[in-house]
Amino acid sequence: MFVTSKFYNFILNFLYITYFLCTTFILPLYYRELIGYIDHIIAPGKVGQKTGKTYDLFKFVLTNGSKGRVMCLIWGLELIKKYQSEIANNRILHIDLAYTKAAQMNNEKETLNVLPFEIIIQKVTVVVYRGIHLTRPDTPESTPTEVDFESIKEAIGMISISGYVKSKFALSSTRYENMTYGCGAITDGTFKLTIQIGYVPIELEKGTYVRVVGSVVNTDGMLKVTCKTSSDITPVEDHAVMPPHLLIRGTQQIIVPKRKLNED
């Protein structure tokens, strides 16, 4: 078969352009490798679309200990079950072959102070566990800001808030195997604040007055507090228990208007 020089040049140019596009845009998206430790976990849940279809999603934040913080996503019940029992705070992960894409910043990402990128763990992704990141004992812990059910609307980062147990702390769902996350709620008699904790939930009766230390998380205007362990939720001694007829009044969700959240 006779091949003209024009056709030959066309083939070379096509191969060059294809190689350039793959190495510049495609490969960097899929073949990302990073090492860091987990410093925030968001329990699995369902996210929906306007069409009504829902998807299972598990999220956690990976950091290198300085300014580098990135949100990692695991989609689908199959992969969530595969990785969830291994995801724990301060565990060092070596992630290879992860899909990386730019992500729009929202209230949750801004609160967690993550980069505008997402790491998506897929079936081809390789995750190796490299031990536990140990914090130095001489590193002072940040002092939480004391807030109440009103001032928490203005708070960011680590906070301390006291209230009465409205919903007992228990496993947030039975859909997932090896679930190690608990959820509950506290109230001041008017507002209701969801509390999410890692590891084993604690036994606290409804109406018990407790002090909660954790991070404020803003999900599209709705506030909740996440705690690393159950030790961040402690009962306050010598404080009266709130009776049931008052507990049932604490139903208002703490919601911050989006226009207010975007203010500097």
Secondary structure, DSSP 8 states (H G I E B T S, - for coil): ----HHHHHHHHHHHHHHHHHIIIIIHHHH-EEEEEEEEEEEEEEEEE-TTS-EEEEEEEEEE-SSS-EEEEEEESHHHHHHHGGG--TTEEEEEEEEEEEE----HHHHHHT--SEEEEE-TT-EEEEEEE----TTS-----EE--TTGGGG--SEEEEEEEEEEEEEES-SSSTT--EEEEEEESSSEEEEEEEESS-----TT-EEEEEEEEEEETTEEEEEESSGGGEEE-TT-----HHHHTT--EE-B--HHHHT--
